[in-house]
């Protein structure tokens, strides 16, 4: 079966609107779809009343960045999108991001880049601005030749224009989603950049906090990685999921949809049916 439990819309840093993502999923015969924008529910709220949602299985989702030396992202699924505390915490994270963007613009101007907040809002199609929007505008203004150059020279971690965003502690992020009635999945485990032994320790710690699953199937996972994560899922009694991390033109080379056997996803699908 073809599914995608990890996609991004213009609600955060994707290039497709939520409706465009939904249409693309229908065009490519995706049976299960989740929009998992970064630290916001705006994307899924934008299409919650769409009649096209009845044409596939749509799962409310979110991707939360957790505090960690490297990258630790947690995916939430099947929660109540009206949950007051969840919405308040995500709004606070977005407010911090807005303040960060203003500081990034000031730093860019000091380096001679003539980029304004108004231009970035136009590029992003709204208030939620991320680094891909900075990169796109830098390309359009001929400051760099492509988005990758923008990240490599200026926007990636450790580069001159990088500013960190506010993150929740892993335990707090997990509890936030669980209290809203959802389940929690460790996204793209290889991005934690820890060795096999430390990944095992990390997953055990997250399980103690309430982790439910691992994103074993992912667009950039090798077969060996997938098997390793499936083994860890079995060891800790976790279900597995599958997602592409599709961002449209903001992340070149990643197509929407993952082909995986229904049998492997059945433990996750059964839980979704009960939520």
N, C-alpha and C positions, 0 to 999 in steps of 0.2 A: 504494500500500500504506500501511497505517497502522502507525506505529512510535512508540516513545518511548524514547530512549536517555538521558533525563535526568529522573529522578523522585526524590522524597525520602520517606522513611518516618519512623516514630517512632524509627528508629535514630539520626536526627539531629534535624531540625527540621520534619518533615512531620507531618500529623495522622492519617494512615492507617498502620496496622501493615503490615509487609511482606506478610502474607497478604491483607490488604484491598486493597493495591495490585495484587497478582497477580490477585485476583478481579475487580477493576475492569477490569484490562487484558483479561481474558477476556470480560467482559460487553460491552466496547466494541470487540471484534474487533481488538485490537492484536496484530500478528504478531511483533514483536520488542520486548522490554522489558528495560530496565536500571534497577536501583535504584542511585542514585549518591549515597548519603548523604555528608555533609560529614565528611571526615577519619576515617571509621570503616567497618568491614566488618560490623558487628553486624547490620544489616538483611538483607544477603544471606546471612549465615550462619544467620539464623533460619529461612530457608526452603530451605536447600540440599538438604534431603531431602524436600521436598514433591513429591508425585506430580503435582500440578497444573503443575509446571514443564515437564512433557512436552507440555503442550497448546499451548505457544508456544515461541518461541526466546528463552531467557533468557540475558542477558549480564551476568556479574559486573562491577560498576562502582564507582567512587568519585569524589568531587569534592574536590580538594585546593586550598586557598587558598594562593596563592604571594605572596611579598613583592613589592609594587609600590605606587607612589604612590596609585593608585586601586584598582580591583578587577581581579584577575587570577586566574581559576579554571581549573584544569586537570582534565579528566575522563580517568580511566583505565578501560580496558576489557580484558576477556579475560585478566587476569593470574591467577596462582596465588594463591587466597585463603588458602592455608596458608603462603605465603612468610614466613619468619621475620623478615627485616629490615623488610619492608613492615608487618607487624603491630606490630612493636616501635616503629617511628617513629609510626604512627598512634596507638598507645596513649600515647606521650609527648605527642602533640598534645592528646589528650583529657584527660590529666592536667593539662596547663596550663590547659585550658578550665575544668576543675572549680575550680581555684584562682581563676581569673578570676571565676567565678560567685559564689564566697564574698565576694570584694572588692566585686562589684556589689551584693550583698545588704547589705553593711555600709554602702555609700554610699546605698542606698535608705532604709535605716533612719535615717540622719542627716538625710534630707530629709523624714522623717515617714511613709514608706511601711512599713506593718507587713506585711512579707512574709518568710517563713522558707524555709530550704533544704528542709525537709520538704514544705512546700506546693508548691514548685517541682518536686520529684521526683514528687509525685503528679500534678501538671499534665502533666509530661513522660512519665509512665508508666515512669520509670526514672532511671538516673544521668545520661544524656546530656541536658543542659539547654542550650538556646539562647535567644537573645533573643526569638523568637516565644512561648516559654513564659512569659517575664517579662511580655510584652505581654498574653497571655491572662489571666494572673492579675491584672494591673492592671485589666483590664476587669471581671473577676468581682468585684473588690473596690471597684468604682466610683471608682477613682482617675482613670480616663479613660473616655471614652464608647465608644471603639473601638480596635482594635489600631494603626491608622494614626496615631491621635493619640499613642499610647504611643511609637511610633517617632519621630514628628516632634518631640515635646517632650522625650523623655528617652533614647531608645535608639539613635537613628541616630548615625552618625559625627559627632563634634563636639558632640553633645548631652550634658547633665550626667551621665548615667549610663553613657555609652558607655566601654567599656574594650576595647582591641584584643586580639585573640587572637594566639597564636604562629603564624607562617607559615614555610614553607620557602622557600628561594631557588628561583626558577623552574627553574634547572638541576638542583638537587637533587630537586625534585618529579618532574621528567621522568625522571631517571635511576632514581629509586626505582621507578616504575611499569614502566619498561623492563626493569630487572633482575629484576622479578617476572614477566616474560614477557608484559607487556601493551603496549597501544598508547595514545598520549596525544593528546588533542584539546583545543584551545582552546575553552573554553565562552563562550557569549554575548559575542562580541568587542566589542559596543557598550558593554559595561559597563567596558571599560578607559578610556573617556572620553578617548581620544587622537584627534587628527585623522588624516586618511587617510594622510598621509605618515609619521607616527610609528607608526601601526598597521602599515604595511608594514615599517618598520624593526624593530618589536617581533616580528612574525611571522618575519622573517628570522633574528633572534637565537634565537628559540625553535626554529626548524628546525635551526639549528646544534647545539642541545642534544639534538635528537632528536624534535621535535614531528612527529606523524603526520597530524593532521587538524584541521579547523575545524568548529565547530557552526554551519553556515550557516543551517539552518532552526531557528527558535526562536520560541516563542510571542509574544515582543515585538519581533521583527525586522520591519521594513517590507519590502516587496518590493525596494525599492532597496538596503537593507542586505544582504538575502540575495544579491542579484546581485553586490554589491561583494565579499562574502566568498567567493562561488564563484569570482570572478575571481582573488582572492588565492590561493585553494586551487590553482587551475590554474597560476598563476605559480610557486608553490613546490612543486608536485608533491605536494600534500596531498589526502587524501580528504575528503569532507564527511559530516556527520552531521545528525541531526534530533532535537530534544528539546524538551519543553514546560517543564521546570523545575517540574513539578507538586509542590505542597506541601499539597494538600488545602485545608482551611479556614484554614490558616496563611498562604496567599497567595491572596487572593480574585481571581476572574476568570480563572484559568488552568485549563483543562481538560486532562485527560490525552490524549495522542495527537497526532501530527502526520501529515498526509497528504502523501506525497511519492512520486515515481515510483521504482520499484525500480531503474531504469537509473541514476539519479543516485547511489543508495546502493550500487550493486553493488561498487565498489572497496573500500568499508568492509566489506560483507558477505562478500566473498571473503577478506579478511584474517581476519575472525572465524572463518570455517570452518577456517582453518589453525591457529588458536590452540588 
